[in-house]
């Protein structure tokens, strides 16, 4: 005969086994069954990233607020903040204050010029994409684009504030298929959009490591030794991929051995974005100069000018320079005589006038224009002896 004590032990053991072995099943929202975002919502709910409403619904087609998005992203990526800093005037005591503070510290989200965050305001598609790309550390304010992008969407041109983030997201496959042919950046992002894009983001393959060797010209092939000491990652970077070096857009062949590289693969497991950081070189400076003159000169044109090959570039900008020469008081004959002469034969006065015209066209100082005309590479390079930084180049440009 079993004693009462023994009779109680067996059910208790069975209960413990059930609790530790049986997986926790999260409630599936009642309104996502058959919805295009069903799989994404269920996956993120299983991971504890998303939650439905008390009535058992998810409301996939409803817009998402800035506070709700802050919590979702903070939970998904494990952001925790010290809190209590009061970065925004309207989040003190808000239920999402901690999440908002954590993402603000990480520079994933920002407030408005008046110091507010507006936690209950809905999120637009453009705002959503910007926050998601920031999580990947791409599309940041430090990046400069010297390579022209062909717009993916007819209603988002290169002068739109979130143009590059939207283009990067499109290349990575983060945008729902129904976002097209127009993007409608001001349209509110739905909870379904959020769930689908976040799931894609979390599932993207990313490889970080050190570039083993200089990429071979014409191959677009790079070999990276991963930080995790795993197998060497061999990747062929397609022409449509976006490549950065020291936060400047560039080409694969400018990457250098020992660069610290991050490869971002798209949903089709193809390299879509590459970010590299390494020792500053002449290519970096040329890229930076091209960006600072707002693309009016390409890196090839700047290199040609520094090398004294004016004939390679003067036809392309002759018209603008001609107008600038007229604006500073030259006659039409004087302006024409300057533009048709070889760089090396310009007299002092003509060179000085041309430096002024070049300065006005490119938006740089006359001293730098003179250095470019004189091909004084050392004078330019001295501002970037240690590393290429925005501060150094701002000093160059006065």
C-alpha distance (Angstrom), angle and dihedral (degrees) to the residues before:
residue distance angle dihedral
X1 . . .
X2 3.80 . .
X3 3.75 116.9 .
X4 3.81 120.6 -125.7
X5 3.78 88.1 -103.0
X6 3.79 92.9 56.8
X7 3.80 90.7 46.2
X8 3.84 89.6 57.5
X9 3.81 96.3 46.3
X10 3.81 96.0 62.4
X11 3.85 96.5 55.1
X12 3.79 89.6 44.0
X13 3.80 91.6 53.3
X14 3.79 90.6 48.6
X15 3.81 90.0 50.6
X16 3.82 92.2 51.0
X17 3.80 91.5 48.5
X18 3.80 89.6 50.9
X19 3.80 92.7 50.2
X20 3.81 95.8 48.8
X21 3.80 99.6 37.7
X22 3.80 103.4 36.5
X23 3.85 110.8 82.9
X24 3.79 119.4 -124.0
X25 3.79 109.6 -105.3
X26 3.78 115.3 -152.2
X27 3.76 117.6 -146.8
X28 3.79 112.5 -99.9
X29 3.82 112.0 -131.8
X30 3.77 112.8 -108.9
X31 3.80 95.6 -132.8
X32 3.82 104.0 52.3
X33 3.79 98.8 65.9
X34 3.79 106.1 119.8
X35 3.81 92.1 4.6
X36 3.83 116.7 131.6
X37 3.81 89.3 -116.7
X38 3.82 96.2 48.6
X39 3.82 96.7 110.4
X40 3.81 93.6 46.7
X41 3.80 93.8 48.6
X42 3.80 93.4 47.5
X43 3.82 92.3 48.0
X44 3.81 93.5 50.5
X45 3.80 92.1 44.7
X46 3.81 89.6 52.3
X47 3.81 88.1 53.0
X48 3.80 91.1 50.8
X49 3.80 92.2 -117.2
X50 3.79 98.5 112.6
X51 3.78 131.1 38.3
X52 3.76 134.0 -170.6
X53 3.77 129.0 -134.6
X54 3.82 125.3 -82.2
X55 3.80 90.6 -101.3
X56 3.82 90.2 62.1
X57 3.81 96.2 -104.3
X58 3.80 131.2 119.3
X59 3.81 98.4 -163.0
X60 3.83 94.6 -145.9
X61 3.78 96.1 -175.1
X62 3.79 94.7 51.3
X63 3.80 119.5 101.0
X64 3.80 119.3 -105.6
X65 3.81 123.2 -125.8
X66 3.79 125.5 -130.4
X67 3.81 89.8 -112.4
X68 3.82 93.1 51.0
X69 3.80 91.1 48.6
X70 3.82 91.7 48.1
X71 3.79 90.9 54.8
X72 3.81 93.0 45.4
X73 3.81 94.3 50.9
X74 3.81 94.0 42.1
X75 3.82 91.7 52.2
X76 3.83 93.2 43.7
X77 3.80 93.7 53.0
X78 3.79 100.3 30.4
X79 3.80 97.5 -115.6
X80 3.77 114.9 169.7
X81 3.78 124.8 174.8
X82 3.76 135.5 -160.4
X83 3.79 89.0 -119.2
X84 3.74 127.6 -162.0
X85 3.80 94.4 79.8
X86 3.76 92.6 113.3
X87 3.80 95.6 -144.0
X88 3.79 91.4 167.8
X89 3.77 130.9 47.3
X90 3.80 96.2 -137.2
X91 3.82 106.4 42.0
X92 3.81 101.4 70.0
X93 3.79 107.2 124.2
X94 3.80 93.2 2.4
X95 3.81 114.6 142.5
X96 3.85 89.7 -119.7
X97 3.81 96.5 44.0
X98 3.81 94.5 113.4
X99 3.79 93.6 49.8
X100 3.80 92.1 46.1
X101 3.81 92.2 49.4
X102 3.81 91.5 48.8
X103 3.80 93.8 52.1
X104 3.79 92.1 43.4
X105 3.81 90.3 54.1
X106 3.81 88.7 51.1
X107 3.84 90.3 49.1
X108 3.79 91.7 -121.7
X109 3.79 93.5 122.0
X110 3.79 132.0 27.6
X111 3.77 135.6 -166.3
X112 3.77 133.6 -128.9
X113 3.83 128.2 -83.0
X114 3.81 90.9 -100.8
X115 3.82 90.8 60.9
X116 3.79 95.7 -105.3
X117 3.81 129.4 122.5
X118 3.82 99.9 -161.9
X119 3.81 95.0 -145.1
X120 3.81 94.5 -171.9
X121 3.82 94.8 50.0
X122 3.82 115.1 109.5
X123 3.80 119.9 -110.8
X124 3.81 121.0 -117.5
X125 3.79 124.1 -140.4
X126 3.80 91.5 -108.2
X127 3.82 92.6 50.3
X128 3.80 90.5 48.4
X129 3.80 93.1 52.3
X130 3.81 92.7 47.8
X131 3.81 91.7 53.5
X132 3.81 92.7 47.3
X133 3.80 94.3 50.1
X134 3.80 90.4 48.3
X135 3.79 88.1 58.7
X136 3.81 86.7 61.9
X137 3.82 91.0 46.0
X138 3.80 91.9 -118.4
X139 3.78 128.8 114.9
X140 3.80 89.7 39.2
X141 3.80 128.3 155.2
X142 3.81 90.0 -109.1
X143 3.79 92.6 64.9
X144 3.80 122.0 95.9
X145 3.78 124.3 -162.0
X146 3.79 117.4 -146.4
X147 3.81 94.5 158.3
X148 3.78 116.1 78.8
X149 3.81 117.7 -119.4
X150 3.78 122.2 -146.3
X151 3.82 104.2 -132.5
X152 3.79 114.5 -111.7
X153 3.80 93.1 -158.4
X154 3.78 126.6 47.4
X155 3.80 93.4 -140.0
X156 3.83 97.4 50.2
X157 3.79 112.4 69.3
X158 3.80 129.4 -179.4
X159 3.80 93.0 -93.2
X160 3.82 93.7 59.4
X161 3.82 112.4 111.1
X162 3.84 94.3 -122.9
X163 3.82 97.5 34.6
X164 3.80 97.5 118.1
X165 3.80 95.0 43.0
X166 3.81 89.8 51.7
X167 3.81 90.9 48.5
X168 3.82 92.3 48.9
X169 3.80 90.9 48.6
X170 3.81 90.0 50.5
X171 3.81 91.6 51.0
X172 3.81 90.4 50.8
X173 3.80 92.4 49.4
X174 3.79 94.1 -118.5
X175 3.80 96.4 134.2
X176 3.82 123.9 89.3
X177 3.78 113.3 -109.8
X178 3.78 92.8 -117.0
X179 3.83 89.8 63.2
X180 3.79 93.1 99.7
X181 2.92 167.5 150.3
X182 3.82 79.6 -7.7
X183 3.79 121.8 28.1
X184 3.81 97.3 -151.1
X185 3.83 93.1 -152.8
X186 3.80 94.3 -169.6
X187 3.79 94.4 53.2
X188 3.81 114.5 107.3
X189 3.80 116.9 -100.5
X190 3.79 112.8 -124.1
X191 3.79 127.5 -136.4
X192 3.81 86.8 -110.8
X193 3.82 91.0 54.6
X194 3.80 89.5 50.0
X195 3.80 94.2 50.4
X196 3.80 94.4 46.9
X197 3.81 96.4 45.7
X198 3.81 93.2 44.8
X199 3.79 91.4 50.7
X200 3.81 90.4 51.6
X201 3.80 90.1 48.2
X202 3.80 93.7 50.8
X203 3.80 91.4 48.5
X204 3.81 96.8 50.0
X205 3.78 116.2 116.8
X206 3.80 114.1 -122.2
X207 3.80 125.8 -177.4
X208 3.81 121.7 -165.9
X209 3.76 125.3 -174.5
X210 3.78 148.7 95.9
X211 3.79 125.7 -51.2
X212 3.79 106.4 -116.6
X213 3.79 98.8 -156.3
X214 3.78 143.9 -4.0
X215 3.83 108.6 -75.6
X216 3.79 111.1 -106.8
X217 3.80 111.4 -111.4
X218 3.77 114.4 -100.5
X219 3.81 96.6 10.6
X220 3.83 102.0 84.7
X221 3.79 85.7 -150.9
X222 3.79 121.5 140.3
X223 3.80 132.4 -178.8
X224 3.79 118.6 -151.6
X225 3.79 128.9 -169.0
X226 3.83 103.0 -144.0
X227 3.80 121.3 -128.6
X228 3.79 88.3 -125.5
X229 3.84 90.8 63.1
X230 3.79 90.2 -119.2
X231 3.79 127.0 138.0
X232 3.80 118.8 -44.8
X233 3.80 110.1 -90.5
X234 3.81 112.4 -132.5
X235 3.80 113.0 -166.9
X236 3.78 133.9 175.0
X237 3.80 106.8 -149.6
X238 3.82 110.7 -142.9
X239 3.83 119.2 -134.4
X240 3.81 92.2 -111.6
X241 3.82 92.9 57.2
X242 3.81 118.7 106.4
X243 3.81 113.9 -121.4
X244 3.80 124.5 -166.1
X245 3.78 129.0 -172.6
X246 3.79 116.5 -174.2
X247 3.82 87.6 -12.3
X248 3.82 94.2 -56.2
X249 3.80 122.9 112.9
X250 3.77 110.4 -113.8
X251 3.80 143.1 142.4
X252 3.79 130.6 -82.0
X253 3.79 94.0 -108.5
X254 3.83 91.3 63.9
X255 3.80 92.1 62.1
X256 3.79 113.3 107.1
X257 3.78 135.8 -144.0
X258 3.83 112.4 -89.1
X259 3.83 93.2 22.2
X260 3.78 112.8 147.7
X261 3.80 103.1 -117.9
X262 3.80 136.6 -169.2
X263 3.81 118.6 -167.6
X264 3.80 116.7 -161.3
X265 3.79 113.9 -160.6
X266 3.80 122.6 -155.9
X267 3.80 127.6 -131.0
X268 3.81 89.1 -83.4
X269 3.82 89.8 57.2
X270 3.82 92.7 -111.0
X271 3.83 123.6 131.8
X272 3.81 106.3 -99.1
X273 3.81 105.2 163.0
X274 3.81 130.8 22.5
X275 3.80 123.9 -169.9
X276 3.80 119.2 -170.6
X277 3.78 132.7 178.5
X278 3.78 125.4 -169.1
X279 3.78 148.1 124.4
X280 3.80 112.9 -28.4
X281 3.79 115.1 -106.6
X282 3.79 139.6 174.7
X283 3.79 91.9 -87.8
X284 3.80 90.2 58.6
X285 3.78 91.8 52.3
X286 3.79 92.8 48.4
X287 3.79 90.5 49.7
X288 3.79 90.5 49.1
X289 3.79 92.5 49.3
X290 3.80 90.5 49.7
X291 3.80 90.1 52.8
X292 3.78 92.9 47.7
X293 3.80 91.8 54.0
X294 3.81 86.4 51.9
X295 3.78 95.2 -114.0
X296 3.80 94.9 -60.6
X297 3.77 86.5 127.7
X298 3.80 124.7 34.9
X299 3.80 121.4 -136.1
X300 3.81 87.7 -105.9
X301 3.82 91.3 54.6
X302 3.81 92.2 47.7
X303 3.81 90.4 49.2
X304 3.82 89.9 48.9
X305 3.81 91.8 51.4
X306 3.81 91.5 48.5
X307 3.79 88.4 50.5
X308 3.80 91.1 49.8
X309 3.79 95.3 -111.5
X310 3.79 95.9 135.6
X311 3.79 92.4 155.4
X312 3.80 89.7 67.1
X313 3.79 93.4 60.9
X314 3.78 111.2 19.5
X315 3.81 96.1 84.0
X316 3.78 90.7 57.2
X317 3.79 95.3 54.2
X318 3.80 101.9 22.8
X319 3.79 93.3 106.7
X320 3.79 94.8 54.0
X321 3.80 92.9 43.5
X322 3.79 90.1 48.9
X323 3.81 89.9 55.2
X324 3.79 91.5 47.8
X325 3.81 91.0 51.5
X326 3.79 90.2 53.0
X327 3.82 90.4 48.8
X328 3.80 92.0 56.5
X329 3.78 91.3 54.2
X330 3.81 107.3 -91.5
X331 3.75 120.6 139.8
X332 3.78 119.7 -117.0
X333 3.83 89.6 -106.4
X334 3.82 92.3 51.3
X335 3.77 92.7 47.7
X336 3.78 92.3 49.1
X337 3.79 92.9 47.3
X338 3.81 90.8 53.6
X339 3.79 94.6 48.9
X340 3.81 95.8 49.0
X341 3.81 95.6 49.6
X342 3.78 123.7 91.2
X343 3.79 113.3 -103.4
X344 3.78 94.3 -118.7
X345 3.81 93.8 56.6
X346 3.76 99.6 52.7
X347 3.77 112.0 120.9
X348 3.80 120.6 -129.4
X349 3.80 95.8 -95.1
X350 3.78 94.1 46.5
X351 3.79 91.3 46.2
X352 3.80 90.7 50.9
X353 3.80 91.9 49.7
X354 3.77 91.8 47.1
X355 3.81 90.3 49.5
X356 3.80 87.9 55.3
X357 3.78 91.8 49.9
X358 3.81 92.2 47.4
X359 3.79 89.2 49.0
X360 3.78 91.7 53.6
X361 3.80 93.5 46.5
X362 3.80 97.1 47.8
X363 3.80 98.3 33.8
X364 3.81 94.3 -123.0
X365 3.79 132.5 122.4
X366 3.77 121.5 -80.2
X367 3.81 89.9 -121.8
X368 3.79 91.5 58.4
X369 3.79 90.5 45.6
X370 3.78 88.5 53.7
X371 3.79 91.2 49.6
X372 3.80 90.2 51.7
X373 3.79 92.1 49.1
X374 3.79 89.9 48.6
X375 3.80 90.3 46.9
X376 3.80 88.0 -128.7
X377 3.79 96.2 166.5
X378 3.82 94.2 167.6
X379 3.79 91.3 56.0
X380 3.80 90.9 54.3
X381 3.79 94.8 40.1
X382 3.80 94.4 53.4
X383 3.79 89.8 74.1
X384 3.80 89.5 62.6
X385 3.80 103.2 40.7
X386 3.78 96.5 134.0
X387 3.79 104.5 24.6
X388 3.75 141.2 -20.1
X389 3.74 107.4 -100.3
X390 3.72 134.7 161.3
X391 3.79 89.8 -118.8
X392 3.79 92.7 57.3
X393 3.76 93.0 49.3
X394 3.78 92.4 45.7
X395 3.81 86.4 57.8
X396 3.79 89.2 51.3
X397 3.77 90.4 52.3
X398 3.78 93.5 44.6
